[in-house]
């Protein structure tokens, strides 16, 4: 059972799974990916950069994170906006939003094809050209990824990343610049959302708060803002600097 329940966050209640989605994923449906030290968990480094801290990490948790990552490593700390211990250098701080399904017109797409390990080189190339967010050699293992090809070439894709109980995140939504404006991303979001709904789960997603074009698109598709969040990263202190 996940360490998180699905109730709304508030006094006297447990947090919602989407308040700390990486922790809910790595203690739930994605537990088989989890690398753990104490209360700190992370995905393998070739799967996803996401890691999970407890809601209120203490000194032992920061020490475990430092030991797990190694001295000098840069570690992403998503869905976390409190302070860092002394000697931890913040290297990345981006305001983000979390959107949830509120009437998405989910539907399969006859042209969308399932992507797998053999397609990873093409997927990595498309990601490099479009920069939708982190996508690594084994990210495809996290869930279903769908793509659309033109002339045999992969020109658009979308797939599944975090998987808290009852929810699945839609991620890596991208289209080759030469094929934008044709609605391919919309079709793929609908198709991925359909697969999620077929499992009895609810789609959600994250994007940068500054990416107003994407937010408007997702809201037009039937997503609504659930919460604001932050995507942060910090550098583990060097040996002898303390944590």
N, C-alpha and C positions, 0 to 999 in steps of 0.2 A: 504494500500500500504506500502511496506517496506520503511524504511528510507534510504535504499541503492538502487542504480541502478546497472545495469549490465555492464556499460561501463568500459573501461580500466582506470586505475588510471593515472593521469597526470595533468599538469597545466591546470586549467580551466575546469576540468571534475570532476564528482563525483567519489568516490572510487568504485572499483569492489566489488561485493558482497563477493568474496572469500578473500578479504583483511581483513575483520572482520567478519568471517562466523557465529560466535555465535550471534552477534548483528543482522545480516541479517536474521538468523533463528528465533530469538525471537521477531523480529518485523515483521516477515513474516509468513511462513507456520506453525511455532511452537509458534505463539503468544499466543495460548491457554495454553501453559505451563508456560508462563513468570510470574515471581515474580519480581516486579519493585519497586524501590525507586529512584525517580528523573530520571536521565538518565542511571542508572545502572539496568541491568536485569540479572536474573539467572534462571536456571531450578530448579525445586524442588530437594532437596538434595538426594532423593531416585531415581531420574530419571537420572541426569547427574551432574557432578561437574562443567561443563562449565558455565561460566558467561560472561557477555558482558559489556565492558566499551566503552564509546565514543572513537573515534580515538585520541582525545587530551583531556584526562580527566583533569579537573581543581580541585581546592581544595574542591568545593562543591561535586563533584563526588566521591572523596576519602572519604569524610565524609559520603556520602550516602552509599558507599560500606561498610564502617565500621559499620554503623548502621544496614544495612541489614544482615551482617554476624555475628556481635556480637563481643565484646572484646575477644581477644585471639584466635579467629578462624583463621584457615589457609584457604586462598582462592586462587584458581587457577586463573591466569590472562593470558589466552592464547592470542596468536597473539599480544603480547605487549612486547616491548623491551626498552622502555624509562625508566627513573628513577622512583623510588618510593618516596613518602614523607618521611620526617624524622620520625624515630621511627617505620617504617615498616621494619620488618626483612624478607629478601628474604630467603625462605626455600627450593626452588626448581628452577632450571634453566637448561633447556634442549634444545639444538638446535634441530630443527625439519625441515621437508620438507613437502611441499604440492604438490601433484601430481594430474594431471587431465587426464581424458579420451582423448586419442589421437589415437583411433583406436582399442580399446579393442574388442576382439572377443566375445561379449556378447551372451549368449545362455542359454535357460532353461536347467534344469537338472532333469531328471525323478526320480532320487533317492533323491533329496533334498526335505525336508519336511518343511512346515511352522511351526515355533516355536511360542508359545504364553505363556500367564501367567502360565499355568500348567507346562510348561517346565523350568521355571525359576530356580528351585533348581538344575537341571542338568546343566543348562547354567552357573550358578554361580560356580558350582564345576569344570566345564571345564575351565572357566576363571581363577580360583584359581590355577589350575595346569599348565596353559600355559602362563598367564600374558600378554595378548594382549593389555592391557590398561583398563581404567575404565569401569566397567560394574556393574550396581546396580540393586536392585530388580525391579525397574520400567523402566529400560532402554529399555526393549522390546517394550514399548509403542511408542518409537520414530519413528518406521518404520517397515519394513519387515525384519524378521530374518529367515534365512534358516539353516537347519542342515542336517547332514548325520549320520545315525546310523549304528552300526555294532552289531549284536546280541541283538538288542533292546537298546543298550547304545549309547548315543550321543557322537560322537568322533570328530566332526568337525562342525564349524558354521561360519557364517558371516552375517552381517546385516547392517542396515541403522541408522545413528546417526544425525548429523547436517543436516539441510534442508534449506539452503538459497534459495531464489526464483530462480527456473530454474536449481538447482543443488541438489544432494543428496550425502552425505558422506558415503562411505563404511567403516565399522568399525567392531571391535571385530572379526577379522579374526584369527581363531585359530584351531589347530589340536592336538588331543591327541598325545603325543610323540610316543606311540606305533604304530601309524598309519601314521606317517609322511613319505614323500617320495612317496606316492601313488597319488599325484596330487589332493587331496580332497580340499585343500584351493583354488587352481586354479579354480576348477569346481564351487565352491561356489561363488567366486568373479565374475566369468562369469555369474552365475545365478542371483546374486543380481544386477549386472550391467544391465542385460536384463530387469529386472523389472523396474529399474530406467529409462532406455531408452524407455520402453513401455509407460511411463507417459510423454514422451517428454522432459525429463530432462537429465542432464549430470552427470555421476559419478565423484567423486573426493575422495581423501583420504589424511590422514596425517600419518607420521611415524617419528621415531627418525632419525636424520641425521646420527647417528652412526650405525643404523641398515642397514648396506650396503647389507646384504643378502636379506632382504625384499625389499629394493629399487631396486636391480637388478631384483628380481622376478616381481615386479609391472611394471618395464620398459619393461620387456620381454612380459608382457601381453598387452602392448599398452598404459600404462600411461606414461606421461612425466612430468618432473619437471616444476612446474609453479613458485614457489617461495620458499625461505627459510623463516623460522619463528622461534619463540621461545615459549616454554611452560614453564611458570613461575608460582610460587606460593609465597605468602607472608603472614605473620602473622599480623592480625589486632592488633594495639597497645592495651595494657591493659588500663582500665579506668584511666584517668588522665594523660596518656602519650602523648595525642594529636594525631592528624592525619596528 
